[in-house]
Amino acid sequence: MCNSYRALLDAGADLHSPDAKGLTPLYTAIEAGADEGVISLLKERGAELVSNAVKARKREDLIAWLAGHVNDLIEKRELIKAKGFIQCGVDMNLPAGFERRSNVVMAATVDGCAELLDWMLKNGGNPNATNRKGFTALGMAIEAGCLGATQVLKAAGALIGGMDTIKLLSTACVTGDLHGVIGILSKARKDSKEGGGEFLFILVIVWAIRMMTSCFIYRH
């Protein structure tokens, strides 16, 4: 099959010919689960996911749509296909998904796809981008109880971020994630020093001790 594609390209087939949406044969190949050799050949010949015939404004919309599409693929656990799109240029740090609330890195975090997440972080994924609520991927992983993603992000030096410290603390305490509790409190202390909120930090400490004590009593 790869030889057939090579022959078509050698005969002058247009790599950038758009479909009705403005996407190229490279997009179609990945979406259809084509042989890796075919995809590699298209990339070698300079193919992109969005046709260069598309106007700038529509091109931006399609780039954002592709990021959202990869989010959806991760949610469906079609991880090989999702990785293929990223390898072909989908921006995993671009805000996407519903109302562009998060990015592809965050999608992998929330869904607990630790292996894919680890690969993304080693290939340009930003662990410290924030969603519309101010949470980073690590904050979202702790809140969702994704232990594998939490470990991967911590190993990458990710920060917690996020405004809802109490909510994150609640989840970390209930799940018994002592490292998560320590990380959240460290971030809260840093924020309190920068913002002059020492009293609020004390309240957070008191609340955390109370919550952890309650969880300990409940478990025993």
N, C-alpha and C positions, 0 to 999 in steps of 0.2 A: 504493500500500500504506500509506503514511504517513497518508493521509486516512482510510483504513479504521480504522486504529488510533486516530486522533483521534476518530472517530465513536464507537468502542467506549468510549473513556475518557469522552467527553462524556455517554454514556448510563449511566455509573456503574460501568464495569468496575473491579474491585479491583486496584490496582497492587501490593498487598502480598500477594496470594493466594499461599500457599506450595505448592510441589510436595511430593513425598514426602520430600525431604531438608530442606525448609524454605527453599528458594531461590525467588526471585521471577521474574516474567516478564522482568525486566531481565537476569537471569543467563541465562535461556533464549535471549533475543534475541542476546546477545553470543556465546554458545556456538554458536548456529546460524548465526552470520555474517550476521545481519539487516542490512538497509539502515541506514546511519548516521543517516538521518533518523528512523527508528523509535526507535533508541537515544537520540538526542537528545531526542525527544519524551517518552520515558519518564523521562529525567533531569529535564527541565523540569517535569514533573508531580510530581516528588519521589520517584521510585522509588529503592529501594535494592536491593542484591544479596541481602541476607538479610531474610526477612519479619519485620515487627515483631510478628507473632503468635507467633514462636518464643520459648521461655523463655530467660532470660539465659544459663544454663550451655550450652545447646545452641547459642545464638547465638555464644558465644566459640569453641566447637569449629568451627562453620561458617566463622567469620572466619579461623581458622588453616588450615582445609581449603582455603579459597579462595586463600590465599597459596601453599600447597603446589601447588595446581592451576596457578597462574601459573608456578611453577617448572617444572612438567612441560611446560607450553606452550612455554616458552623452550627447554627441552631438545629439543623436537620442532621448533623453529624456527617455531612459529606465533606470530610476533612481533606481528602486527597485533592478533590476538585477545588476546594477553597485555597489550599496551598498552591495549586497550579496557577490560579488567578493572581495570587500575590507575587509569585515568581515571574509573572508576565507583566507586572507593573501596577497592580492595584495598590493604592496607598493605604496601608493598614493603620496609619495614624490620622487619617482624615475622618472628621466627625460624620457619622452615617447612621443608618437605621432609622427607626421611628423618630421623626422630628429631629434627626441628627443628634440624638442625645448621647451617643457613645461612638467608639471606633472599633475596628476589627480586633485589636488587641484586647479591648474590654469584653468583646463578644466571646472570645476564647476563654477569658478569665471567668466570666459568669457561668458559662456552660461547663467549666471544669476540664477543658481540653488541654491538660498540662503539657503534653508532648508538643503539640502544635504551638502552644504559647511559648514554650522554651525556644523553639526554632525561630519564632517571630522576634523574640527579644534579642536573639543572637544575630538577627539579620535586619536590624534597623527599627524594630518596634520600640516605641517610647513607653516605658512603664509608668511614667509620671504625668502623662496627659490627664486632664480632668474632664469629666462629663459636665452636663449642664447644672448638676447639683454640687459640683466641686469635688466629687469623689475621684480618686485615682483607681487604677485597676486593682491595687492591693486592698484599698478600702472596700471595693465592691466584692472582692474574693472573700474577705473576712465576713462581710455582711451576709453573703450567700452560703458561707460554710464550705467553700471549695478549698479543702486542705492542700490538694496537689498544686493548684494554681497559687495558693498562698506561699508555699515553699519555693516554687519557681521564681516568683516575684521577689521574695526576700533575698534569694541568692543573687538576683540581678541588681540588688540595691534599691529596690522600689520604695517610695515613700507612701505613707497612708493617705494623707490629704483628707479632704472632706470636711463639711461643716457640722454634720450630725454626729459628733463624737460620742454622745450618750448612747445613740442607737448602735453604733459600732461596738462600743464597750459591752452593751447588753448581749449582743450575739457572741462576742468573744468569751464572755463569762459563762454563758449558758453552755457553750460547746467545750469549755475547759481549755481554751487556747491561751495559756499563760503568756506565751511570747507575743501573741496578738494584743493582749491587755497591756503588756509593758510597752510595746511599740506605740499603741494609741495614746497612752499616758505621756510618753516621751514627746510625741508630736503636740499634745495638748499643752505641755509645759513650755515648749518652744513658742507656740502661738501666743500663750499668755504673756510671756516675757516681751514678745514683739509688740503686742497690742495693749499691754498694761492691764491684763485681766487676771492678776494673781488670785483674786478672791474666787473667780470662776473656776480656776484651776483647782483650788482647794476643795470646792464643792464637787468637782469631778472625781477627785481622789476619794473623798468621803463616800460618794455614791458607788464607786468601783469596789471599795472594801465591803460596803454593805451588800452589794450584789453578789460578790464572790462568796461571802459568808453564807448568804441565803442559798446559793447553789450547792455549797459544801454540805450544809445541813440537809437539804433535800435529797442529795445523793446518798447520804449515809443514814 
